Amino acid sequence: MAQTADPPKNSGFFYQKYLQVILRNLVMILIAFLLFGIILLLSGKNPVLSFRDIFRSTLGSAYGFSEVIVAMTPMLITALAVAFPARVGLINVGAEGQLYMGALFATWGALTFSGLPAWVLLPGMALLGMLGGGLWAFIPGYLKSIGLVNETITSLLLNSVAPSIVSFFIFGYWHAPRDTSTTSNFVKSARLPTLFGTRIDLSFVLAVVLLVLFWLFMKYTRWGLEMRAIGGNSQSARRNGIPLKIYLVSIMCIGGAIAGLAGMAQVSGYYGLLLANFSIGLGFMGFLISWIAGGEPLGIFLISFVVAVIFTGGNLLQLTQGLPYSVINILLAFTLFIVLARPTFFSKRRRS
């Protein structure tokens, strides 16, 4: 009888835990929106009308919702690229550069092997994108493993190098005949298929699969347990026989490979070509989302969706309310401040 009583208890604890994750993130988002509404009110704008415009343009129609998913997909993938190394205590601020290098390698594959069928070319481009991002992440991972340079500094500085390398190849070798800032359009076999007649492409399905695999890997595998041990106390993990250097380098490379996959998805799906400075800070947004969500898979999905709603709806506020685009950054900054105050806020609630 005692054995049959355990599963319902564990199941209830499981659902309660993730319900708390959802509620905690929703509370933080609502507080951020409240503060943002006060800023709008002080600037002479109607916050109710502003929020109505945001949600009507995004969630009020099938087209608006699909555009939110399109904006959400690369943020979700780059957030995973940050969350995975974070489990071993690595701070990967270089998802932006890794995304660029993934796009570069994938573009080389699309331009070089354009005669291949889609079922061969697209997986090959995905592997090349992961290779580009992984190699770019190897640099800070290796330097960290030998104790030479902190990975936060290295990965951050490399973000400014990768776009320059991409621009070099576009302007020098790959540019279109009439536009030196982009490559020619990819052939159809190098384009990710879209879903349901919208602009949502296969990368969204891939992002959700990666999120589920991340959760399963961390919760149910030995490697996930060892990663959590390293993140909790790296020296104790090393004394217990866990190969610390191998984990640091390999996990950083895997995070870079995930970001590189996001770069491949951008050039193969969203744009259909490679252009200079194509990213709108997607790697940095992924870092912010992962930080806000605390690296939790469910929180990453929820926060990615909310940020995508803010970005998509924020464009309309420039037309309907006459607000500058920088108000989006203000709302995201409020969200980050609330997150930074989260430990104090929730610990006070528990003590009371």
Protein Blocks (a to p, Z undefined) as FASTA:
>chain_A
ZZmmmmmmmmmmmmmmmmmmmmmmmmmmmmmmmmmmmmmmmnopafklmmmmmmmmmmmp
fklmmmmmmmmmmmmmmmmmmmmmmmnopacfklmmmmmmmmmmmmmmmmmmmmbcfklm
mmmmmmmmmmmmmmmmmmmmmmmmnomacfklmmmmmmmmmmmmmmmmmmmmmpcfklck
bccdddfklpccdeehiabdfklmmmmmmmmmmmmmmmmgmklmmmmmmmmommlmmmno
pafklmmmmmmmmmmmmmmmmmmmmmmmmnopacehkbghllmmmmmmmmmnnopaklmm
mmmmmmmmmmmmmmmmmmmnopafklmmmmmmmmmmmmmmmmmmmmmmmmZZ
